[in-house]
Amino acid sequence: MSHIHKQLVEEFSRIDKIFETYANTHRGKKVKSVYENYRHYPEITDSSVLSSEEAKGYLTYLREHQALLDDIRDAQEFEIFTLIIGETKMDIGADKQ
């Protein structure tokens, strides 16, 4: 796996931790439900199915949203971000098939 692919996997792992921390520190059924739904998206442990350019594009996309992800303000934002990142994971997972 190339350096860019490793960075992409690490970035998804970092985001997963952000979501897990948010769900564990914010009470409420909505947040817990959203997080449980997010956990059904595929885990990205290998992005080598992508070309280096594709991996770089996804990495850039995720990093452009880093400040927003690091400062999720409420359950609605949390839900939106989990859907966006989850669908991104689905896109990458679909490339495996």
Buried (B, 14 or more C-beta within 10 A) or exposed (E): EBEBBBBBBEBBEEBBEBBEEBBEEBEEEBBBEBBEEBBEBEEBEBBBBBEEEBBBEBBEEBEEBEEEBEEBEEBEBBBEBBBBBBEBBEEBBEEEE
